[in-house]
Amino acid sequence: MSHGTPLAGKRVLELGTMIAAPFATHILSQLGAEVIKIEPPSGDTTRSLVRGGPSGTIIAYSHSKRALCLDLTSEAGREVFRRLAASADVVIHNLAPAAARKLGVTADDCMAANPAVVHVHIKGYAQGPQADDLMTNPIAEAATGAMDDHRVDGRPTRFGPSYHDQFAGTYAVIRVLAALLDPQADEDARRIEIGLYETGLHLAARDLAGMQLKTQLLGALSKEAGGEFSMPGYGAYLTADGRWIYLLILTDAHWAKLTRALAMPEDADPAYARLRDRKKARDTVEAAVASAIGKFAFAEIEERLRAAGLGFHEVMPLERVLETPQARQPGKLRELDYRGLHFEVPEFPGGRSAAPNLPPPELGEHSAQILADLGYASEEVDAILASGGVKAGSDADFAWAPVRRKS
């Protein structure tokens, strides 16, 4: 095994849609595993989200995978899946429980074909009375307290990115690696369920424990606003030239550095020296910081804060994120050409990537080759393709609609 490819030789089957399972297999691919993305004839939902064609999810998280298109409602498609499962080390999917049973991809189904396989089902809820209920990322936010603390104009609102989906995928990878590392892993250890709900609970553990702590210490429920607003000076502020800057002002030492760096009247004022006092005067402190930041252009603010050793960053619009010198350091971005377009996709952090530098596959792009790899003779491949149980890809599948520009 070469350095940087710890999962070389491992085969992972993905029956994924949207984000959670494709994100998990993306990480496994980056660690050197062969990932075969198995899709129905209708394709992964993210293949048709942008003007009838693939979205950024496909480009970012399905590059360097192989693609097989199976109709698992057909016996021919099921037979191919069973043979493929027998050759796999891991199967990961995020199908609804009822769909997984209908299509024959449950842990029981996969272990009947391969008793040693690691089977991962990322689902809405793990064991419990809601085990068959459906859940999406924003529903997980609503169910576990995150959304109650994220309000826009007073209305509970979902976050922008689908963090719960991505964390669920990451947790799945951790459990897969634990199972693969344990030579004594029994069947129970290889039957892995990751719930979006349980993922959300674990992510909220600190806040839930903190709420219980304050309730018991104070004898009553005590809730503060979101983390940034419970720490005056911790948040986004507008500079004189109209750029937003986010400040990390957590401690009394941070506050002292900030007030000195910006020559604020509050510098050394004992009324604001301690966090508990600043919290009591939150509105006054927030107004003072906003006023101080608003007196300087961004470049001068950046110079002063960096000299003071404070944490901060401009609030970057997406179109400028990859322009910074930090983002452009070697090894941080992957160059991809896909359908005549060029992309720079951030790499998996923490080390040299092991995944080949290939664009995302088209639907069923490798179907015929995978059938041949499984030992089907050429006439059998032709018959299976003709039956519709397996579909070969076409460049015309999920084409982006042309943009109509105003004249």
C-alpha positions in Angstrom: 0.0 0.0 0.0 1.5 3.3 -1.0 1.5 6.3 1.3 -1.8 8.3 1.2 -3.9 5.4 0.0 -5.0 3.6 3.2 -8.1 2.2 1.5 -6.5 1.0 -1.7 -8.1 -2.2 -2.8 -11.3 -1.6 -0.9 -14.5 -1.5 -3.0 -17.4 0.7 -1.8 -20.9 0.6 -3.3 -22.9 3.8 -3.0 -26.6 3.9 -3.5 -26.9 7.5 -2.7 -29.0 10.5 -3.4 -28.5 14.2 -2.6 -25.8 14.6 0.0 -25.3 12.3 3.0 -24.2 9.0 1.3 -22.4 10.6 -1.6 -20.5 12.8 0.8 -19.5 9.7 2.9 -18.3 7.9 -0.2 -16.5 11.0 -1.5 -14.3 10.9 1.7 -13.7 7.1 1.3 -12.7 7.8 -2.3 -10.3 10.5 -1.2 -8.7 7.9 1.1 -8.1 5.5 -1.9 -11.2 3.3 -2.0 -12.8 2.4 -5.3 -16.3 3.9 -5.2 -19.0 2.6 -7.6 -22.0 5.0 -7.7 -25.1 3.0 -8.3 -28.1 5.0 -9.6 -31.6 4.2 -10.9 -32.4 5.1 -14.5 -33.8 8.4 -13.2 -30.4 9.1 -11.8 -29.3 10.7 -8.5 -31.6 13.6 -7.8 -28.7 16.0 -7.9 -28.1 15.2 -11.6 -31.0 17.4 -12.6 -31.1 20.3 -10.1 -29.5 23.0 -12.2 -31.2 23.8 -15.5 -32.0 20.1 -15.9 -28.4 19.1 -15.4 -26.0 18.2 -12.6 -25.6 20.5 -9.6 -22.4 21.4 -7.7 -23.0 18.4 -5.4 -22.3 16.0 -8.3 -19.1 18.0 -9.3 -17.8 18.4 -5.7 -18.6 15.0 -4.2 -18.9 12.5 -7.1 -15.7 13.2 -9.0 -13.3 10.2 -9.4 -16.1 7.6 -8.8 -17.3 5.0 -11.3 -21.0 4.9 -12.2 -23.3 2.0 -12.7 -27.0 2.4 -13.6 -29.2 -0.4 -12.3 -33.0 -0.9 -12.3 -33.4 -2.6 -9.0 -37.1 -3.2 -9.6 -36.0 -5.7 -12.3 -34.7 -9.2 -11.5 -31.7 -8.6 -13.9 -30.8 -5.5 -12.0 -31.1 -7.2 -8.6 -28.9 -10.1 -9.8 -26.2 -7.7 -10.9 -26.4 -5.9 -7.6 -26.1 -9.2 -5.6 -23.0 -10.2 -7.6 -21.5 -6.8 -7.1 -22.3 -6.8 -3.4 -20.4 -10.1 -3.1 -17.3 -8.3 -4.3 -17.7 -5.3 -2.1 -16.2 -4.3 1.2 -18.7 -1.6 2.0 -22.2 -0.7 1.0 -23.5 2.8 1.9 -26.9 4.1 1.0 -29.3 6.8 2.3 -32.6 5.5 0.8 -35.8 5.7 2.7 -36.3 2.5 4.8 -39.3 1.4 2.7 -37.4 1.9 -0.5 -34.4 0.0 0.8 -36.6 -3.0 1.6 -38.4 -2.7 -1.8 -35.2 -2.6 -3.8 -33.4 -5.3 -1.9 -30.5 -3.3 -0.5 -31.0 -3.7 3.3 -28.3 -5.1 5.6 -30.1 -8.5 5.4 -30.1 -8.5 1.6 -26.4 -7.4 1.3 -25.2 -9.8 4.0 -27.0 -12.7 2.3 -24.8 -11.9 -0.8 -21.7 -11.2 1.3 -21.6 -12.1 5.0 -18.4 -10.0 5.5 -19.7 -6.8 4.1 -19.9 -3.5 6.1 -23.4 -2.1 5.5 -24.2 1.5 6.3 -27.7 3.0 6.2 -27.9 6.8 6.6 -31.5 7.4 7.4 -33.8 9.9 9.1 -33.9 8.3 12.5 -32.1 5.3 13.9 -33.8 2.7 16.1 -36.9 4.0 17.9 -40.6 4.8 17.3 -39.7 7.0 14.3 -37.3 4.6 12.7 -39.3 4.5 9.4 -40.1 8.2 9.3 -38.5 10.5 6.7 -36.2 13.4 7.5 -34.2 15.9 5.6 -31.4 18.2 6.7 -33.6 21.2 7.7 -36.0 18.9 9.6 -33.0 17.6 11.6 -32.2 21.3 12.4 -35.8 21.8 13.6 -35.9 18.6 15.6 -32.6 19.1 17.6 -32.7 22.7 18.6 -30.4 24.2 16.0 -33.1 26.0 14.1 -34.7 27.6 17.2 -31.4 29.5 17.6 -31.2 30.5 14.0 -33.8 33.1 13.2 -34.2 35.6 10.4 -36.5 38.4 11.3 -37.7 36.3 14.2 -38.7 33.3 12.1 -36.8 30.0 12.6 -34.9 29.4 9.4 -32.7 26.6 8.0 -29.0 27.1 7.8 -27.6 27.6 4.3 -25.4 24.5 3.8 -26.7 21.0 4.6 -24.3 20.5 7.5 -26.3 17.7 9.2 -26.2 15.7 6.0 -22.5 16.1 5.7 -21.9 15.4 9.4 -24.0 12.2 9.1 -21.8 11.2 6.1 -18.7 11.9 8.2 -19.9 9.9 11.1 -20.6 7.0 8.7 -17.0 7.2 7.5 -15.8 7.0 11.1 -17.9 3.9 11.8 -16.8 2.3 8.5 -13.1 2.8 9.3 -13.7 1.4 12.8 -15.3 -1.7 11.4 -12.5 -2.2 8.8 -9.8 -1.7 11.4 -11.3 -4.3 13.7 -10.5 -7.9 12.5 -12.9 -9.2 15.1 -15.8 -7.0 14.0 -18.9 -9.1 14.2 -22.1 -8.7 12.2 -23.6 -6.2 14.6 -20.6 -4.0 14.3 -20.9 -4.2 10.5 -24.6 -3.3 10.5 -24.3 0.5 10.9 -27.2 2.9 11.1 -26.6 6.6 11.1 -29.6 8.8 11.8 -29.8 12.5 10.8 -31.8 13.0 14.0 -29.1 11.3 16.1 -26.4 13.2 14.3 -28.2 16.4 15.1 -28.5 15.4 18.8 -24.8 14.7 19.0 -24.0 18.1 17.4 -26.3 19.8 19.8 -24.8 18.0 22.9 -22.9 21.0 24.1 -25.9 23.3 23.9 -28.2 20.7 25.5 -25.8 20.1 28.3 -25.2 23.8 28.8 -29.0 24.4 29.0 -29.3 21.7 31.7 -26.4 23.1 33.6 -27.7 26.7 33.7 -31.2 25.5 34.5 -29.9 23.5 37.5 -27.6 26.2 38.7 -30.1 29.0 38.4 -33.2 27.0 39.3 -35.0 28.0 36.1 -34.6 27.7 32.4 -32.0 30.2 31.1 -31.4 30.8 27.4 -29.2 33.3 25.7 -29.3 34.3 22.1 -27.0 32.7 19.6 -23.3 32.3 20.5 -22.1 35.4 18.8 -24.7 37.7 20.5 -24.0 36.3 23.9 -20.5 37.6 23.5 -20.6 41.3 22.6 -18.0 42.1 20.0 -18.2 38.5 18.6 -19.9 39.0 15.2 -20.0 40.7 11.8 -19.5 44.5 11.5 -19.4 46.8 8.5 -16.3 48.8 7.6 -16.2 52.3 6.2 -15.8 51.0 2.7 -18.8 48.6 2.9 -17.1 45.3 3.6 -18.2 43.0 6.4 -15.6 41.7 8.9 -16.2 39.0 11.5 -14.5 39.5 14.8 -13.5 36.8 17.4 -13.8 38.6 20.7 -14.3 35.9 23.3 -12.2 36.9 26.3 -11.4 39.9 28.4 -7.9 39.9 26.9 -9.4 40.0 23.4 -11.6 42.9 24.4 -8.5 44.8 25.7 -6.6 44.2 22.5 -9.6 45.3 20.4 -10.2 48.6 22.2 -6.5 49.5 22.1 -6.1 48.5 18.4 -9.1 50.7 17.3 -8.4 53.5 19.8 -11.9 53.0 21.3 -13.0 55.3 24.2 -13.9 52.1 26.1 -10.2 51.2 26.3 -9.3 50.5 29.9 -12.8 51.5 31.1 -13.4 49.2 34.1 -17.2 49.3 33.3 -16.5 47.0 30.3 -13.4 45.1 31.3 -15.2 41.9 32.3 -17.3 39.8 30.0 -20.2 39.6 32.6 -20.3 43.4 32.6 -20.2 43.6 28.8 -23.1 41.1 28.6 -25.2 43.3 30.9 -24.4 46.3 28.6 -24.7 44.3 25.4 -26.5 46.9 23.3 -24.1 49.6 24.3 -21.0 47.4 23.6 -22.4 46.3 20.3 -23.0 49.9 19.2 -19.4 50.9 20.4 -17.8 48.1 18.3 -19.9 48.8 15.3 -19.0 52.5 15.5 -15.3 51.8 15.9 -15.2 49.4 12.9 -17.2 51.8 10.8 -14.5 54.5 11.1 -11.9 52.5 9.2 -11.6 51.0 5.7 -11.1 47.3 5.6 -7.4 47.4 4.8 -6.6 49.5 7.8 -8.8 47.4 10.1 -7.0 44.3 8.8 -3.6 45.8 9.5 -4.6 46.9 13.1 -6.3 43.6 14.1 -3.5 41.5 12.7 -0.9 43.6 14.6 -3.0 43.1 17.8 -3.0 39.3 17.3 -6.8 39.1 17.1 -8.9 36.6 15.2 -10.9 37.9 12.3 -11.8 37.5 8.6 -13.7 39.3 6.0 -17.1 37.8 5.4 -16.3 36.4 1.9 -18.9 36.2 -0.9 -18.7 32.8 -2.6 -17.3 34.2 -5.8 -14.2 35.4 -4.0 -13.6 32.5 -1.6 -11.1 30.7 -3.9 -9.2 33.9 -4.7 -7.3 34.2 -1.4 -3.6 33.2 -1.1 -4.5 30.7 1.5 -7.0 28.9 -0.7 -4.5 28.9 -3.6 -1.7 27.1 -1.8 -0.7 23.9 -3.6 -2.8 20.8 -2.6 -5.9 22.7 -1.6 -7.8 22.7 -4.9 -8.5 20.0 -7.5 -8.7 21.0 -11.1 -11.6 19.3 -13.0 -12.8 19.6 -16.6 -16.4 18.5 -16.9 -18.6 18.9 -19.9 -16.4 21.5 -21.4 -16.4 23.6 -18.2 -13.5 24.1 -15.8 -13.8 23.7 -12.0 -11.6 24.1 -9.0 -12.9 21.8 -6.2 -11.5 22.0 -2.6 -9.7 18.8 -1.6 -10.4 16.7 1.5 -8.3 18.3 4.2 -5.5 16.8 6.2 -3.2 15.1 3.7 -2.4 14.2 0.2 -5.5 13.0 -1.7 -5.5 9.5 -3.0 -8.5 9.7 -5.3 -7.7 9.8 -9.1 -8.2 13.2 -10.7 -11.3 12.3 -12.8 -14.4 14.3 -13.5 -17.7 13.0 -12.1 -19.0 10.1 -14.1 -22.1 10.4 -16.3 -25.1 8.2 -15.4 -24.1 4.6 -16.1 -20.8 5.6 -17.7 -19.0 2.5 -16.5 -22.0 0.0 -16.6 -20.7 -2.2 -19.4 -17.2 -2.3 -18.0 -18.3 -3.1 -14.5 -20.5 -6.0 -15.8 -17.4 -7.3 -17.7 -15.3 -7.0 -14.5 -17.9 -9.1 -12.7 -17.4 -11.9 -15.1 -20.3 -11.5 -17.5 -19.5 -12.6 -21.0 -20.0 -10.0 -23.8 -23.2 -11.6 -25.0 -24.5 -11.6 -21.4 -23.6 -7.9 -21.1 -25.5 -7.2 -24.3 -28.5 -9.1 -23.0 -28.6 -7.4 -19.7 -28.3 -4.0 -21.2 -31.1 -4.8 -23.7 -33.3 -6.0 -20.9 -33.2 -2.6 -19.2 -32.0 -4.1 -15.9 -28.7 -2.2 -16.5 -28.4 1.0 -18.4 -25.4 2.4 -20.2 -24.9 6.2 -20.0 -25.5 8.7 -22.8 -23.9 12.1 -23.2 -27.4 13.4 -23.8 -28.6 12.4 -20.3 -29.3 15.3 -17.9 -28.0 18.0 -20.3 -28.0 21.6 -19.0 -30.6 23.7 -20.6 -29.1 26.6 -22.6 -29.1 30.0 -20.9 -31.3 32.4 -22.7 -29.6 35.8 -22.5 -31.5 39.0 -22.9 -30.8 40.8 -26.1 
